[in-house]
Amino acid sequence: MGSITSLGVGSGLDLESIVSSLVSLKKSTKVTPINNKEALKELEVTGLSSLKSSMTSLADHLKTISDGSAINKRTVETTLSEENPEFGYELKSDVSNCSHDIAVKQLACGTKIKGSASSENFFSEQDADGNTVYRSRNAGQISFTVGSGDDAESFSIDISENDSLSTIMKKINEADGNDSVSMNYVVGSDGSINFMLQSSKTGDGKELRLSGDTNLLGISGDGADNEIQSAQNAKMVVDGIEISSATNKFKDQVSGLELTAKKVSQTDEEGNYITNSISVSEDQTEMKKVADAFASKFNSLISTCNKLYTKNTYTNGKCNYDGGDLAGDPICQNVKNSLKSVINNYVSTDGKTLYQMGISIDKSGNLEVDSTKFETALSSNYDGVINVMKDLSDKLTDAIDIYTKSSTGILTKRSEAANNEWKDLKSKLSSMDEYMKNYEDRLRKKYTSLDTILANMNTNMSYISSILSSSQQ
């Protein structure tokens, strides 16, 4: 007879249902438990990731308060021109109320040296394209030094006979050890070769000096006699006091301000520099926005904790798995309690509580800012409020670090362990898929053989029955 193509066809028995039932039973005892564990572990991994992300977001916001970039909000009034100001300014994190009259007396610059070479040093010829090329008649070495002492920058170049102007310029501009000197040239209508050497290193004592065969560039001696601009510091006058900087930036000379000189101020009829005023004062409106943003970020984390912690409900003793990703996990409550403890127990160096500033935890567990109390605190001690916000942010950051710090954080270590367990379970499921496939294949082979045997028995029985029936006639 032909081969069996579907279980039960030969025997007439429902062998397909038997195999399906056996596979389903095996799956429920072997695969389903692992599958359920994998699904729950995936929820845990996702939940821990969400919690850490929310905590990191708050920590990032706290950093902008701690470093002063978000919190030291001040209003600035100035008489500077918006289109072409004499100087620029930036408020530093330690800026306080101040008012200054400022003028730019001098810009910082580097050395400029001009050399002019004659036909004794260079000759001209036409290249293949008909362009005039100027080449050196002589060879020699020139050394360049910018500054003096340990900070000096030095390098040398060799000029060869027949070097073109562009070759000489490239040798100087791209020389090893050259970080600041650049050369350009202009060929005059009279055939003179004019060299311009310029150093980008600014400030007193940063002069550019040459040695060696400087005559090749039409420069005498060390270049001092060819100097058309000396290296010098920038100078500004603040409230009648002269300040100086090797660059055009003044970072530490004026408390709370970083100034940048842009152009020399004009002078009056008597030769006095005309100043521009800059006035810095408190901006209570912006500070209230900072406090509100802080509360919003804090409450967002609390909300995340509550959502993740929401417990599952049960129906007839069976879990509905309708809670949060970290349903009933104590880590959510621990995070909330740690941060709330910092808020509730905080006392400033002068003995003030956050509640006296208008910052407190309400009955629902959220952080709220009482506008009236907060504005009163700002009015009475603006800088004191700033210091409290910075100190509070530092303490909250420390509390968050306990959970999120790399390698040692409670949440970090927990997340790593959960991820590893999740990967192991997924690996086991992958192995079980192959196991179940092989198990089903074995069953089908076994019941296919049975089906074939029973089919052959049925055929033989039918044959015997037909013989017996014929003999009785």
Secondary structure, 3 states (H helix, E strand, C coil): CCCCCCCCCCCCCCHHHHHHHHHHHHHHHHCHHHHHHHHHHHHHHHHHHHHHHHHHHHHHHHHHHHCCCCCCCEEEEECCCCCCCCEEEEECCCCCCEEEEEEEEECCECCEEEEEECCCCEEEEECCCCCEEEEECCCEEEEEEECCHHHCEEEEEEECCCCEHHHHHHHHHCCCCCCCEEEEEEECCCCCEEEEEEECCCCCCCCEEEEECHHHHCCCCCCHHHEEECCECEEEEECCEEEEECCCEECCCCCCEEEEECCCCCECCCCCECCEEEEEEECHHHHHHHHHHHHHHHHHHHHHHHHHHCCCCEECCEECCCCCCCCCCHHHHHHHHHHHHHHHHCECCCCCEHHHHCEEECCCCCEEECHHHHHHHHHHCHHHHHHHHHHHHHHHHHHHHHHHCCCCCHHHHHHHHHHHHHHHHHHHHHHHHHHHHHHHHHHHHHHHHHHHHHHHHHHHHHHHHHHHHHHCC
